[in-house]
Every structure is written in structure tokens, then in C-alpha cells.
């Protein structure tokens, strides 16, 4: 299940997570974001129990967006042990994201 991540719960859900975390930074008005969203939902199911998948609405949560220098969306951030370990900008096939998750697991 994909969780909603906000500026307020980011530290708790991402930086203090006991599993790798994939975050989809998106906005309602972004066309490519609407293509990536369902892929992240599928990955959440595929990696259930092994990876935490979440989404951050950049319009409502500017702190995380600024902190990680996100200038284009969709941007996907990959965290392990509270550290940013990989980043993907733009819409890509599910296999690309799954490959990145497999590397950090």
C-alpha cells in the first residue's frame, strides 16, 4: 500500500524507516506524474513488506521538495537507512524502478 508522506511526517516515515523507501514526488496537474503514480502503486504491492512506497504532493509539501533539490516532477527518491541513495527524474518503465529497488534491498 502506498502511503501519503508530508513535510510533517517525513522524518518519521522516511528517515527513521527500518526498510528502504521509494518516494514519488508529484502534483495533480502533472501529466507524467499520472503515468508514474499507478506504477508506484504496483511496486508497493510487489515489494510489500520489503520496501515502503510513498507519495509527496509537491504543491502541499515544499520543505521536502526544497531540501532534496527537486526541480522537475515526477521525481522518485530512493532512501536506505535514512540516506538518499538514488534518484530518478521523469517517467520511466516499471522495470527501471524495480531494478533500482532490487539494488538497494
N, C-alpha and C positions, 0 to 999 in steps of 0.2 A: 504494500500500500504506500502510495506517495504521500508525504506529509507536507504541510504548509510551514515554511520557515520564514521568520520575520526578523527584523533587527533586534527585537526584544528577546527572542528565544534562540538566536543564532549560536551564542556561546554554549548554551546547554545542549542543543541538539546536534551541533556540528563539531565544535572544538573539543567538547568533552565526550564525544561519542566513542563507544567501545568497538565500533565497526567502521570500515571505510564508508564515506559519504559521497554521494553524487548529488549535486545541486544544479537545477535548471533555473537560470535567471531569465525571466520572460516578462512580457507585457501583453495585455489583452489586445492591443491594437497591432501587434506584430504578426504578420502573416507567417514567416518562417517558424516563429515560436509555436504556432498552432500545429505545425507539422511535427515538431520535436516533442511536444507535450505527450502525445499518445505513446511515443517510443519510450520516453522516460517511465510512463506508467507500466509498459510491458516489462522493462528492465527491472522495475520494482518487484514485479511478480516473479520474474525469472531468478532474481538474486535474493528473494525473501529469506530473511534470517542471516544473510551474509553481508548485505550492503544496505545502508539506509539511503533512500531516494527521497529528495525533497524539491520543492519549488519555491522560488522567491519572486514575488511581483516587484519588479524594479521601481515602478511608479510609487508604490506604497512603502518601500524599504530602501531608502537612499544610502543608509550608512554602510551596509554590506557592499553595495554596488561601488561606492567610492573607495572603500577600504581595499578592494581587490582590483581596482582599476578597470572595471567593466565599462567599455565604451560602445560595444555593439551587442545586440541580442539577436538570437539566443546565444548565451554563453553558458557552458557547462563547466562547473568546477568540481574537481575530484580531491577529496581530503582523506588523509590517513593519519591517525594519531594526532589529530588536531592541526596538521600541516597541509597546506595546499601542495599537492604533488603533480597535478596535471590540469590542463585547461583545454577546452575545445570551443572555438568560436564559429558560429554558423551551424546550419542544418547539415547533418551527416547521416549516413545509414546506421541502423541499429548495430550492425556488426562492428563498426568503428568504436562505438561507445562500449559495447560488450568487451571488445579487445582491451580497451583501457582499464576497464574494471577487473578483468582477469589478471592484468599485470600487477595491480595493487593489492589483490587478495592474498 
